Amino acid sequence: MSADLLQKIFRTLGDPTRVRILALLEREELAVHELMEALGMAQSRVSRHLGILREAGLLRDRREGTFALYRFERPAPGPWSEAWALASRALAADPVADRDRLALARVLEERAARSRSFFDAVGPEWDALRKVWNDDALRARALARVLPRDLVVADVGTGTGTLALELAGAGLRVVAIDHSRAMLDAARRKLAESGTEDVDLRLGEAEALPLADGEVDAAFAHLVLQYLPAPGRAIAELARVVKPGGAVVIVDFVRHDREWMRQELGVVWLGFAPEEVASWLREAGLEQVRVEVQAPNARGGDLPSTFIADARRPYGAAR
Protein backbone atom coordinates (compact mmCIF):
# COMPACT_ATOMS: atom_id res chain seq x y z
CA MET A 1 0.00 0.00 0.00
CA SER A 2 1.42 3.35 -1.05
CA ALA A 3 1.89 6.23 1.34
CA ASP A 4 -0.55 8.33 -0.71
CA LEU A 5 -3.28 5.71 -0.41
CA LEU A 6 -2.65 5.30 3.31
CA GLN A 7 -2.89 9.07 3.78
CA LYS A 8 -6.16 9.20 1.80
CA ILE A 9 -7.69 6.42 3.89
CA PHE A 10 -6.68 8.11 7.15
CA ARG A 11 -7.93 11.50 5.93
CA THR A 12 -11.29 10.06 4.84
CA LEU A 13 -12.06 7.72 7.73
CA GLY A 14 -10.26 9.69 10.41
CA ASP A 15 -13.21 12.02 10.73
CA PRO A 16 -15.80 10.58 13.16
CA THR A 17 -18.70 12.33 11.41
CA ARG A 18 -17.90 10.58 8.14
CA VAL A 19 -17.75 7.23 9.91
CA ARG A 20 -21.16 7.95 11.48
CA ILE A 21 -22.59 8.82 8.06
CA LEU A 22 -21.26 5.60 6.55
CA ALA A 23 -22.66 3.58 9.45
CA LEU A 24 -26.13 5.05 8.83
CA LEU A 25 -25.91 4.55 5.07
CA GLU A 26 -24.77 0.99 5.59
CA ARG A 27 -28.10 0.38 7.32
CA GLU A 28 -30.39 2.38 5.04
CA GLU A 29 -30.49 4.46 1.87
CA LEU A 30 -31.07 8.08 2.92
CA ALA A 31 -31.54 11.53 1.47
CA VAL A 32 -29.56 14.56 2.61
CA HIS A 33 -32.45 15.96 4.66
CA GLU A 34 -32.84 12.60 6.43
CA LEU A 35 -29.14 12.53 7.29
CA MET A 36 -29.44 16.09 8.57
CA GLU A 37 -32.28 15.02 10.85
CA ALA A 38 -30.54 11.86 12.08
CA LEU A 39 -27.22 13.60 12.77
CA GLY A 40 -28.57 17.00 13.85
CA MET A 41 -26.30 18.80 11.36
CA ALA A 42 -26.70 21.57 8.81
CA GLN A 43 -27.04 20.74 5.13
CA SER A 44 -23.72 22.31 4.16
CA ARG A 45 -21.84 20.12 6.62
CA VAL A 46 -23.59 16.91 5.62
CA SER A 47 -23.16 17.66 1.90
CA ARG A 48 -19.44 18.37 2.36
CA HIS A 49 -18.88 15.00 4.04
CA LEU A 50 -20.94 13.21 1.39
CA GLY A 51 -18.79 14.77 -1.31
CA ILE A 52 -15.59 13.49 0.33
CA LEU A 53 -17.03 9.98 0.79
CA ARG A 54 -18.31 9.87 -2.77
CA GLU A 55 -14.91 10.98 -4.11
CA ALA A 56 -13.34 8.12 -2.13
CA GLY A 57 -15.73 5.65 -3.80
CA LEU A 58 -17.53 4.76 -0.57
CA LEU A 59 -20.98 5.96 -1.65
CA ARG A 60 -23.39 5.33 -4.46
CA ASP A 61 -26.21 7.72 -5.17
CA ARG A 62 -29.33 7.76 -7.32
CA ARG A 63 -32.00 10.29 -8.17
CA GLU A 64 -35.44 9.87 -6.63
CA GLY A 65 -37.64 12.53 -8.16
CA THR A 66 -36.24 15.91 -7.11
CA PHE A 67 -33.70 14.67 -4.57
CA ALA A 68 -30.76 12.24 -4.33
CA LEU A 69 -30.49 9.15 -2.15
CA TYR A 70 -27.18 7.83 -0.84
CA ARG A 71 -26.06 4.39 0.24
CA PHE A 72 -22.78 2.92 1.48
CA GLU A 73 -20.78 1.26 -1.28
CA ARG A 74 -18.92 -1.53 0.49
CA PRO A 75 -15.28 -1.54 -0.71
CA ALA A 76 -13.69 -4.61 -2.23
CA PRO A 77 -11.33 -6.63 0.00
CA GLY A 78 -8.19 -4.62 0.55
CA PRO A 79 -6.92 -1.57 2.46
CA TRP A 80 -10.24 0.33 2.33
CA SER A 81 -12.30 -2.60 3.59
CA GLU A 82 -9.81 -3.29 6.39
CA ALA A 83 -9.84 0.35 7.43
CA TRP A 84 -13.64 0.44 7.40
CA ALA A 85 -13.77 -2.70 9.55
CA LEU A 86 -11.56 -1.01 12.15
CA ALA A 87 -13.50 2.26 12.03
CA SER A 88 -16.91 0.60 12.31
CA ARG A 89 -15.78 -1.54 15.25
CA ALA A 90 -14.52 1.55 17.03
CA LEU A 91 -17.82 3.35 16.40
CA ALA A 92 -19.84 0.39 17.67
CA ALA A 93 -18.30 0.86 21.11
CA ASP A 94 -19.14 4.58 21.14
CA PRO A 95 -22.46 5.67 22.77
CA VAL A 96 -23.01 8.04 19.84
CA ALA A 97 -23.66 4.99 17.63
CA ASP A 98 -26.66 4.04 19.77
CA ARG A 99 -28.02 7.58 19.49
CA ASP A 100 -27.58 7.51 15.72
CA ARG A 101 -29.44 4.20 15.46
CA LEU A 102 -32.34 5.61 17.46
CA ALA A 103 -32.36 8.74 15.31
CA LEU A 104 -32.40 6.59 12.16
CA ALA A 105 -35.35 4.64 13.53
CA ARG A 106 -37.21 7.94 14.02
CA VAL A 107 -36.45 8.99 10.45
CA LEU A 108 -37.78 5.71 9.09
CA GLU A 109 -40.83 5.94 11.32
CA GLU A 110 -41.56 9.37 9.86
CA ARG A 111 -41.44 7.83 6.38
CA ALA A 112 -43.89 5.16 7.49
CA ALA A 113 -46.11 7.69 9.26
CA ARG A 114 -46.52 9.74 6.07
CA SER A 115 -47.73 6.66 4.23
CA ARG A 116 -49.93 5.53 7.15
CA SER A 117 -51.55 8.97 7.43
CA PHE A 118 -52.36 8.95 3.73
CA PHE A 119 -54.11 5.58 3.93
CA ASP A 120 -55.93 6.40 7.14
CA ALA A 121 -57.29 9.52 5.43
CA VAL A 122 -58.22 7.72 2.20
CA GLY A 123 -59.74 4.63 3.87
CA PRO A 124 -62.85 3.34 2.09
CA GLU A 125 -62.32 5.63 -0.92
CA TRP A 126 -59.17 3.72 -1.85
CA ASP A 127 -60.95 1.37 -4.26
CA ALA A 128 -62.08 4.30 -6.39
CA LEU A 129 -58.66 5.94 -6.22
CA ARG A 130 -56.91 2.64 -6.94
CA LYS A 131 -58.52 2.46 -10.38
CA VAL A 132 -55.77 4.80 -11.58
CA TRP A 133 -53.43 1.78 -11.41
CA ASN A 134 -55.56 -0.07 -13.99
CA ASP A 135 -54.00 -3.23 -12.60
CA ASP A 136 -56.63 -5.99 -12.69
CA ALA A 137 -54.85 -7.99 -15.40
CA LEU A 138 -51.49 -7.54 -13.70
CA ARG A 139 -52.90 -8.73 -10.39
CA ALA A 140 -54.37 -11.81 -12.06
CA ARG A 141 -51.00 -12.70 -13.57
CA ALA A 142 -49.35 -12.32 -10.16
CA LEU A 143 -52.04 -14.53 -8.60
CA ALA A 144 -51.20 -17.34 -11.01
CA ARG A 145 -47.66 -17.49 -9.59
CA VAL A 146 -48.76 -19.24 -6.38
CA LEU A 147 -51.45 -21.67 -7.49
CA PRO A 148 -52.41 -24.59 -7.05
CA ARG A 149 -55.04 -24.22 -4.36
CA ASP A 150 -55.08 -24.95 -0.62
CA LEU A 151 -52.04 -22.80 0.02
CA VAL A 152 -51.76 -20.31 2.87
CA VAL A 153 -50.74 -16.94 1.48
CA ALA A 154 -49.99 -13.54 2.97
CA ASP A 155 -51.36 -10.43 1.29
CA VAL A 156 -49.02 -7.75 2.64
CA GLY A 157 -50.43 -4.24 2.36
CA THR A 158 -53.90 -5.59 1.67
CA GLY A 159 -55.57 -2.16 1.66
CA THR A 160 -59.30 -2.66 1.26
CA GLY A 161 -58.87 -6.39 0.67
CA THR A 162 -59.31 -6.53 -3.12
CA LEU A 163 -56.46 -8.97 -3.68
CA ALA A 164 -57.28 -10.93 -0.49
CA LEU A 165 -60.80 -11.44 -1.80
CA GLU A 166 -59.48 -12.71 -5.13
CA LEU A 167 -56.98 -15.02 -3.43
CA ALA A 168 -59.68 -16.45 -1.17
CA GLY A 169 -61.94 -16.87 -4.18
CA ALA A 170 -59.21 -18.94 -5.82
CA GLY A 171 -59.39 -21.40 -2.90
CA LEU A 172 -56.44 -20.05 -0.93
CA ARG A 173 -56.35 -19.37 2.79
CA VAL A 174 -55.30 -15.75 3.24
CA VAL A 175 -53.60 -13.73 5.96
CA ALA A 176 -54.25 -10.10 4.99
CA ILE A 177 -51.99 -7.52 6.65
CA ASP A 178 -52.06 -3.73 6.62
CA HIS A 179 -50.65 -0.96 8.83
CA SER A 180 -53.79 1.18 8.53
CA ARG A 181 -56.77 0.43 10.76
CA ALA A 182 -59.02 2.37 8.37
CA MET A 183 -57.95 0.14 5.48
CA LEU A 184 -58.52 -3.03 7.52
CA ASP A 185 -61.98 -1.79 8.52
CA ALA A 186 -62.81 -1.25 4.84
CA ALA A 187 -61.44 -4.72 4.01
CA ARG A 188 -63.50 -6.28 6.78
CA ARG A 189 -66.66 -4.71 5.38
CA LYS A 190 -65.86 -5.83 1.85
CA LEU A 191 -65.17 -9.41 2.93
CA ALA A 192 -68.38 -9.50 4.98
CA GLU A 193 -70.44 -8.22 2.06
CA SER A 194 -69.00 -10.92 -0.21
CA GLY A 195 -69.56 -13.69 2.35
CA THR A 196 -65.86 -14.53 2.42
CA GLU A 197 -64.74 -15.97 5.76
CA ASP A 198 -61.36 -17.61 5.13
CA VAL A 199 -59.35 -14.40 5.46
CA ASP A 200 -57.42 -13.55 8.64
CA LEU A 201 -57.04 -9.76 8.94
CA ARG A 202 -54.02 -8.58 10.94
CA LEU A 203 -52.67 -5.13 11.81
CA GLY A 204 -48.93 -4.86 11.23
CA GLU A 205 -46.02 -3.28 9.40
CA ALA A 206 -44.46 -4.77 6.26
CA GLU A 207 -41.00 -4.46 7.84
CA ALA A 208 -42.14 -6.40 10.96
CA LEU A 209 -44.85 -8.77 9.80
CA PRO A 210 -47.16 -10.34 12.42
CA LEU A 211 -46.28 -13.79 11.10
CA ALA A 212 -44.05 -16.57 12.40
CA ASP A 213 -41.05 -17.84 10.45
CA GLY A 214 -42.26 -20.03 7.59
CA GLU A 215 -45.93 -19.54 8.46
CA VAL A 216 -47.20 -19.15 4.89
CA ASP A 217 -46.68 -20.87 1.55
CA ALA A 218 -46.44 -17.59 -0.36
CA ALA A 219 -46.34 -13.87 0.29
CA PHE A 220 -47.65 -11.10 -1.98
CA ALA A 221 -46.74 -7.41 -1.95
CA HIS A 222 -48.92 -5.82 -4.62
CA LEU A 223 -48.08 -2.14 -5.30
CA VAL A 224 -46.83 -1.91 -1.71
CA LEU A 225 -43.06 -1.32 -1.87
CA GLN A 226 -43.54 2.22 -3.18
CA TYR A 227 -45.24 3.14 0.12
CA LEU A 228 -42.67 1.61 2.48
CA PRO A 229 -39.88 3.44 4.31
CA ALA A 230 -37.45 0.51 3.89
CA PRO A 231 -38.37 -1.69 0.89
CA GLY A 232 -35.32 -3.95 1.18
CA ARG A 233 -36.12 -4.70 4.80
CA ALA A 234 -39.70 -5.55 3.84
CA ILE A 235 -38.50 -8.02 1.21
CA ALA A 236 -36.35 -9.71 3.87
CA GLU A 237 -39.51 -10.04 5.99
CA LEU A 238 -41.42 -11.58 3.07
CA ALA A 239 -38.62 -14.13 2.72
CA ARG A 240 -38.70 -14.89 6.45
CA VAL A 241 -42.38 -15.76 6.64
CA VAL A 242 -42.55 -18.17 3.67
CA LYS A 243 -41.88 -21.87 4.04
CA PRO A 244 -38.92 -23.57 2.30
CA GLY A 245 -39.92 -23.80 -1.32
CA GLY A 246 -42.43 -20.97 -0.83
CA ALA A 247 -42.84 -18.03 -3.19
CA VAL A 248 -42.43 -14.30 -2.71
CA VAL A 249 -44.28 -12.29 -5.37
CA ILE A 250 -43.92 -8.52 -5.74
CA VAL A 251 -45.75 -6.20 -8.13
CA ASP A 252 -44.79 -2.55 -8.36
CA PHE A 253 -43.70 0.25 -10.67
CA VAL A 254 -40.40 0.50 -12.50
CA ARG A 255 -38.45 3.62 -11.55
CA HIS A 256 -40.07 6.71 -13.06
CA ASP A 257 -40.39 10.50 -12.78
CA ARG A 258 -44.13 10.98 -12.11
CA GLU A 259 -43.92 13.44 -9.23
CA TRP A 260 -47.71 13.82 -9.27
CA MET A 261 -47.97 10.33 -7.76
CA ARG A 262 -46.37 11.59 -4.54
CA GLN A 263 -48.99 14.29 -4.15
CA GLU A 264 -52.08 12.45 -5.39
CA LEU A 265 -51.34 8.85 -4.39
CA GLY A 266 -49.08 9.30 -1.37
CA VAL A 267 -46.19 7.17 -2.64
CA VAL A 268 -42.81 7.38 -0.91
CA TRP A 269 -40.70 6.04 -3.81
CA LEU A 270 -41.00 6.72 -7.53
CA GLY A 271 -40.63 3.07 -8.50
CA PHE A 272 -37.63 0.74 -8.46
CA ALA A 273 -35.01 -0.50 -10.89
CA PRO A 274 -35.56 -4.20 -11.71
CA GLU A 275 -31.95 -5.02 -10.84
CA GLU A 276 -32.41 -3.32 -7.46
CA VAL A 277 -35.43 -5.51 -6.68
CA ALA A 278 -33.58 -8.63 -7.85
CA SER A 279 -30.66 -7.72 -5.58
CA TRP A 280 -32.97 -7.33 -2.56
CA LEU A 281 -34.53 -10.72 -3.25
CA ARG A 282 -31.13 -12.42 -3.44
CA GLU A 283 -29.87 -10.61 -0.32
CA ALA A 284 -32.93 -12.02 1.46
CA GLY A 285 -31.66 -15.53 0.70
CA LEU A 286 -34.15 -16.27 -2.08
CA GLU A 287 -33.42 -18.17 -5.28
CA GLN A 288 -34.94 -18.57 -8.75
CA VAL A 289 -35.29 -14.79 -8.93
CA ARG A 290 -37.28 -13.40 -11.87
CA VAL A 291 -38.23 -9.81 -12.60
CA GLU A 292 -40.53 -9.30 -15.57
CA VAL A 293 -41.21 -5.75 -16.77
CA GLN A 294 -44.66 -4.94 -18.13
CA ALA A 295 -45.37 -2.08 -20.53
CA PRO A 296 -47.89 0.51 -19.31
CA ASN A 297 -51.52 -0.29 -19.94
CA ALA A 298 -52.79 1.75 -22.88
CA ARG A 299 -55.79 2.81 -20.76
CA GLY A 300 -53.62 3.81 -17.84
CA GLY A 301 -52.88 7.39 -18.86
CA ASP A 302 -49.63 8.81 -17.51
CA LEU A 303 -48.56 5.67 -15.66
CA PRO A 304 -45.07 4.12 -15.73
CA SER A 305 -44.17 0.54 -16.53
CA THR A 306 -44.72 -2.12 -13.89
CA PHE A 307 -42.89 -5.30 -12.95
CA ILE A 308 -43.75 -8.68 -11.50
CA ALA A 309 -40.93 -10.16 -9.44
CA ASP A 310 -40.95 -13.60 -7.89
CA ALA A 311 -38.45 -15.79 -6.09
CA ARG A 312 -38.39 -18.95 -3.96
CA ARG A 313 -37.06 -19.68 -0.52
CA PRO A 314 -34.67 -22.62 -0.95
CA TYR A 315 -35.29 -25.90 0.81
CA GLY A 316 -33.10 -26.37 3.86
CA ALA A 317 -32.40 -22.63 4.09
CA ALA A 318 -31.23 -21.47 7.51
CA ARG A 319 -32.77 -18.24 8.74
C-alpha positions as CSV (number, residue, x, y, z in Angstrom):
1,M,0.0,0.0,0.0
2,S,1.4,3.3,-1.1
3,A,1.9,6.2,1.3
4,D,-0.5,8.3,-0.7
5,L,-3.3,5.7,-0.4
6,L,-2.6,5.3,3.3
7,Q,-2.9,9.1,3.8
8,K,-6.2,9.2,1.8
9,I,-7.7,6.4,3.9
10,F,-6.7,8.1,7.1
11,R,-7.9,11.5,5.9
12,T,-11.3,10.1,4.8
13,L,-12.1,7.7,7.7
14,G,-10.3,9.7,10.4
15,D,-13.2,12.0,10.7
16,P,-15.8,10.6,13.2
17,T,-18.7,12.3,11.4
18,R,-17.9,10.6,8.1
19,V,-17.7,7.2,9.9
20,R,-21.2,8.0,11.5
21,I,-22.6,8.8,8.1
22,L,-21.3,5.6,6.6
23,A,-22.7,3.6,9.5
24,L,-26.1,5.1,8.8
25,L,-25.9,4.6,5.1
26,E,-24.8,1.0,5.6
27,R,-28.1,0.4,7.3
28,E,-30.4,2.4,5.0
29,E,-30.5,4.5,1.9
30,L,-31.1,8.1,2.9
31,A,-31.5,11.5,1.5
32,V,-29.6,14.6,2.6
33,H,-32.4,16.0,4.7
34,E,-32.8,12.6,6.4
35,L,-29.1,12.5,7.3
36,M,-29.4,16.1,8.6
37,E,-32.3,15.0,10.9
38,A,-30.5,11.9,12.1
39,L,-27.2,13.6,12.8
40,G,-28.6,17.0,13.9
41,M,-26.3,18.8,11.4
42,A,-26.7,21.6,8.8
43,Q,-27.0,20.7,5.1
44,S,-23.7,22.3,4.2
45,R,-21.8,20.1,6.6
46,V,-23.6,16.9,5.6
47,S,-23.2,17.7,1.9
48,R,-19.4,18.4,2.4
49,H,-18.9,15.0,4.0
50,L,-20.9,13.2,1.4
51,G,-18.8,14.8,-1.3
52,I,-15.6,13.5,0.3
53,L,-17.0,10.0,0.8
54,R,-18.3,9.9,-2.8
55,E,-14.9,11.0,-4.1
56,A,-13.3,8.1,-2.1
57,G,-15.7,5.6,-3.8
58,L,-17.5,4.8,-0.6
59,L,-21.0,6.0,-1.6
60,R,-23.4,5.3,-4.5
61,D,-26.2,7.7,-5.2
62,R,-29.3,7.8,-7.3
63,R,-32.0,10.3,-8.2
64,E,-35.4,9.9,-6.6
65,G,-37.6,12.5,-8.2
66,T,-36.2,15.9,-7.1
67,F,-33.7,14.7,-4.6
68,A,-30.8,12.2,-4.3
69,L,-30.5,9.2,-2.1
70,Y,-27.2,7.8,-0.8
71,R,-26.1,4.4,0.2
72,F,-22.8,2.9,1.5
73,E,-20.8,1.3,-1.3
74,R,-18.9,-1.5,0.5
75,P,-15.3,-1.5,-0.7
76,A,-13.7,-4.6,-2.2
77,P,-11.3,-6.6,0.0
78,G,-8.2,-4.6,0.6
79,P,-6.9,-1.6,2.5
80,W,-10.2,0.3,2.3
81,S,-12.3,-2.6,3.6
82,E,-9.8,-3.3,6.4
83,A,-9.8,0.4,7.4
84,W,-13.6,0.4,7.4
85,A,-13.8,-2.7,9.6
86,L,-11.6,-1.0,12.1
87,A,-13.5,2.3,12.0
88,S,-16.9,0.6,12.3
89,R,-15.8,-1.5,15.2
90,A,-14.5,1.5,17.0
91,L,-17.8,3.3,16.4
92,A,-19.8,0.4,17.7
93,A,-18.3,0.9,21.1
94,D,-19.1,4.6,21.1
95,P,-22.5,5.7,22.8
96,V,-23.0,8.0,19.8
97,A,-23.7,5.0,17.6
98,D,-26.7,4.0,19.8
99,R,-28.0,7.6,19.5
100,D,-27.6,7.5,15.7
101,R,-29.4,4.2,15.5
102,L,-32.3,5.6,17.5
103,A,-32.4,8.7,15.3
104,L,-32.4,6.6,12.2
105,A,-35.3,4.6,13.5
106,R,-37.2,7.9,14.0
107,V,-36.4,9.0,10.4
108,L,-37.8,5.7,9.1
109,E,-40.8,5.9,11.3
110,E,-41.6,9.4,9.9
111,R,-41.4,7.8,6.4
112,A,-43.9,5.2,7.5
113,A,-46.1,7.7,9.3
114,R,-46.5,9.7,6.1
115,S,-47.7,6.7,4.2
116,R,-49.9,5.5,7.1
117,S,-51.6,9.0,7.4
118,F,-52.4,9.0,3.7
119,F,-54.1,5.6,3.9
120,D,-55.9,6.4,7.1
121,A,-57.3,9.5,5.4
122,V,-58.2,7.7,2.2
123,G,-59.7,4.6,3.9
124,P,-62.9,3.3,2.1
125,E,-62.3,5.6,-0.9
126,W,-59.2,3.7,-1.8
127,D,-61.0,1.4,-4.3
128,A,-62.1,4.3,-6.4
129,L,-58.7,5.9,-6.2
130,R,-56.9,2.6,-6.9
131,K,-58.5,2.5,-10.4
132,V,-55.8,4.8,-11.6
133,W,-53.4,1.8,-11.4
134,N,-55.6,-0.1,-14.0
135,D,-54.0,-3.2,-12.6
136,D,-56.6,-6.0,-12.7
137,A,-54.9,-8.0,-15.4
138,L,-51.5,-7.5,-13.7
139,R,-52.9,-8.7,-10.4
140,A,-54.4,-11.8,-12.1
141,R,-51.0,-12.7,-13.6
142,A,-49.4,-12.3,-10.2
143,L,-52.0,-14.5,-8.6
144,A,-51.2,-17.3,-11.0
145,R,-47.7,-17.5,-9.6
146,V,-48.8,-19.2,-6.4
147,L,-51.4,-21.7,-7.5
148,P,-52.4,-24.6,-7.0
149,R,-55.0,-24.2,-4.4
150,D,-55.1,-24.9,-0.6
151,L,-52.0,-22.8,0.0
152,V,-51.8,-20.3,2.9
153,V,-50.7,-16.9,1.5
154,A,-50.0,-13.5,3.0
155,D,-51.4,-10.4,1.3
156,V,-49.0,-7.7,2.6
157,G,-50.4,-4.2,2.4
158,T,-53.9,-5.6,1.7
159,G,-55.6,-2.2,1.7
160,T,-59.3,-2.7,1.3
161,G,-58.9,-6.4,0.7
162,T,-59.3,-6.5,-3.1
163,L,-56.5,-9.0,-3.7
164,A,-57.3,-10.9,-0.5
165,L,-60.8,-11.4,-1.8
166,E,-59.5,-12.7,-5.1
167,L,-57.0,-15.0,-3.4
168,A,-59.7,-16.4,-1.2
169,G,-61.9,-16.9,-4.2
170,A,-59.2,-18.9,-5.8
171,G,-59.4,-21.4,-2.9
172,L,-56.4,-20.1,-0.9
173,R,-56.4,-19.4,2.8
174,V,-55.3,-15.7,3.2
175,V,-53.6,-13.7,6.0
176,A,-54.3,-10.1,5.0
177,I,-52.0,-7.5,6.6
178,D,-52.1,-3.7,6.6
179,H,-50.7,-1.0,8.8
180,S,-53.8,1.2,8.5
181,R,-56.8,0.4,10.8
182,A,-59.0,2.4,8.4
183,M,-57.9,0.1,5.5
184,L,-58.5,-3.0,7.5
185,D,-62.0,-1.8,8.5
186,A,-62.8,-1.3,4.8
187,A,-61.4,-4.7,4.0
188,R,-63.5,-6.3,6.8
189,R,-66.7,-4.7,5.4
190,K,-65.9,-5.8,1.8
191,L,-65.2,-9.4,2.9
192,A,-68.4,-9.5,5.0
193,E,-70.4,-8.2,2.1
194,S,-69.0,-10.9,-0.2
195,G,-69.6,-13.7,2.4
196,T,-65.9,-14.5,2.4
197,E,-64.7,-16.0,5.8
198,D,-61.4,-17.6,5.1
199,V,-59.4,-14.4,5.5
200,D,-57.4,-13.6,8.6
201,L,-57.0,-9.8,8.9
202,R,-54.0,-8.6,10.9
203,L,-52.7,-5.1,11.8
204,G,-48.9,-4.9,11.2
205,E,-46.0,-3.3,9.4
206,A,-44.5,-4.8,6.3
207,E,-41.0,-4.5,7.8
208,A,-42.1,-6.4,11.0
209,L,-44.9,-8.8,9.8
210,P,-47.2,-10.3,12.4
211,L,-46.3,-13.8,11.1
212,A,-44.0,-16.6,12.4
213,D,-41.1,-17.8,10.4
214,G,-42.3,-20.0,7.6
215,E,-45.9,-19.5,8.5
216,V,-47.2,-19.2,4.9
217,D,-46.7,-20.9,1.5
218,A,-46.4,-17.6,-0.4
219,A,-46.3,-13.9,0.3
220,F,-47.6,-11.1,-2.0
221,A,-46.7,-7.4,-2.0
222,H,-48.9,-5.8,-4.6
223,L,-48.1,-2.1,-5.3
224,V,-46.8,-1.9,-1.7
225,L,-43.1,-1.3,-1.9
226,Q,-43.5,2.2,-3.2
227,Y,-45.2,3.1,0.1
228,L,-42.7,1.6,2.5
229,P,-39.9,3.4,4.3
230,A,-37.5,0.5,3.9
231,P,-38.4,-1.7,0.9
232,G,-35.3,-4.0,1.2
233,R,-36.1,-4.7,4.8
234,A,-39.7,-5.5,3.8
235,I,-38.5,-8.0,1.2
236,A,-36.4,-9.7,3.9
237,E,-39.5,-10.0,6.0
238,L,-41.4,-11.6,3.1
239,A,-38.6,-14.1,2.7
240,R,-38.7,-14.9,6.5
241,V,-42.4,-15.8,6.6
242,V,-42.6,-18.2,3.7
243,K,-41.9,-21.9,4.0
244,P,-38.9,-23.6,2.3
245,G,-39.9,-23.8,-1.3
246,G,-42.4,-21.0,-0.8
247,A,-42.8,-18.0,-3.2
248,V,-42.4,-14.3,-2.7
249,V,-44.3,-12.3,-5.4
250,I,-43.9,-8.5,-5.7
251,V,-45.7,-6.2,-8.1
252,D,-44.8,-2.5,-8.4
253,F,-43.7,0.2,-10.7
254,V,-40.4,0.5,-12.5
255,R,-38.4,3.6,-11.6
256,H,-40.1,6.7,-13.1
257,D,-40.4,10.5,-12.8
258,R,-44.1,11.0,-12.1
259,E,-43.9,13.4,-9.2
260,W,-47.7,13.8,-9.3
261,M,-48.0,10.3,-7.8
262,R,-46.4,11.6,-4.5
263,Q,-49.0,14.3,-4.1
264,E,-52.1,12.5,-5.4
265,L,-51.3,8.9,-4.4
266,G,-49.1,9.3,-1.4
267,V,-46.2,7.2,-2.6
268,V,-42.8,7.4,-0.9
269,W,-40.7,6.0,-3.8
270,L,-41.0,6.7,-7.5
271,G,-40.6,3.1,-8.5
272,F,-37.6,0.7,-8.5
273,A,-35.0,-0.5,-10.9
274,P,-35.6,-4.2,-11.7
275,E,-31.9,-5.0,-10.8
276,E,-32.4,-3.3,-7.5
277,V,-35.4,-5.5,-6.7
278,A,-33.6,-8.6,-7.8
279,S,-30.7,-7.7,-5.6
280,W,-33.0,-7.3,-2.6
281,L,-34.5,-10.7,-3.3
282,R,-31.1,-12.4,-3.4
283,E,-29.9,-10.6,-0.3
284,A,-32.9,-12.0,1.5
285,G,-31.7,-15.5,0.7
286,L,-34.2,-16.3,-2.1
287,E,-33.4,-18.2,-5.3
288,Q,-34.9,-18.6,-8.8
289,V,-35.3,-14.8,-8.9
290,R,-37.3,-13.4,-11.9
291,V,-38.2,-9.8,-12.6
292,E,-40.5,-9.3,-15.6
293,V,-41.2,-5.8,-16.8
294,Q,-44.7,-4.9,-18.1
295,A,-45.4,-2.1,-20.5
296,P,-47.9,0.5,-19.3
297,N,-51.5,-0.3,-19.9
298,A,-52.8,1.7,-22.9
299,R,-55.8,2.8,-20.8
300,G,-53.6,3.8,-17.8
301,G,-52.9,7.4,-18.9
302,D,-49.6,8.8,-17.5
303,L,-48.6,5.7,-15.7
304,P,-45.1,4.1,-15.7
305,S,-44.2,0.5,-16.5
306,T,-44.7,-2.1,-13.9
307,F,-42.9,-5.3,-12.9
308,I,-43.7,-8.7,-11.5
309,A,-40.9,-10.2,-9.4
310,D,-40.9,-13.6,-7.9
311,A,-38.5,-15.8,-6.1
312,R,-38.4,-18.9,-4.0
313,R,-37.1,-19.7,-0.5
314,P,-34.7,-22.6,-1.0
315,Y,-35.3,-25.9,0.8
316,G,-33.1,-26.4,3.9
317,A,-32.4,-22.6,4.1
318,A,-31.2,-21.5,7.5
319,R,-32.8,-18.2,8.7
